Amino acid sequence: MTTPTQGRPGLRLLREQKTNNRVLNRLRLVVERVIVQVKTWRIFHTGFRRPLGL
């Protein structure tokens, strides 16, 4: 797991670190949205489903 670079008090992040943080945040946003969509699918809320062939 990769975490964004944190700035230190009184020091600014380098341009490369800011770019890296933006890329990580965009990727994290996509992954979190997919997880939320999977959690909202009603089919995963049932404990037992009958076989499809019957």
Phi, psi and omega in degrees: 000134180250135179248153178295154178283132179263142177280153178263152179302128179086351180239143178263155176286150175289159180301321179296321179293320178296318179297317178298318178298320179296317179297315180297319181293322178294319178294317179298321179299315180297314182296317180295322178294320178296317180298318179296318180296319179295320181293334182272353178291123184294333183298333180277354181270353181266140181280327183219135176233141179292155177299147183292333184283348184258000000 
